[in-house]
Amino acid sequence: MYRIILALGLLVLLYFLLRRTLREFKGLGEPDLLPPGKNHMVQDPVCKVFVPRGTAITEDIGGQTYYFCSRSCAHKFQEQLAG
C-alpha cells in the first residue's frame, strides 16, 4: 500500500517538474516581458505608485525603459542614478 502511495507521489512530482521545464523551454516563464496594451499597470520606481502604462511618463535610461507617475519622479530617479 505504501509503495503505491510513494509511486503516485513520485509521478506527481515528475509531472510538475516536466511541466516547469517545458514552460521555461518554450519561454513562457519569462516574467520580465510586459504584456501588450496600455492598460497594463506599471510601478513607479521612486514613489512605488502603480500607473497605467499608457499614461505613464517614460524615460529610456541605459537601454532600459522606466515608467513614472510624474516628471518629478523621473527627475528624482535620474538624480539618484547620478549621485
Secondary structure, DSSP 8 states (H G I E B T S, - for coil): -HHHHHHHHHHHHHHHHHHHHHHHHHTTT-TTS--SSTT-EEE-TTT--EEETTTSEEEEETTEEEEESSHHHHHHHHHHHH-
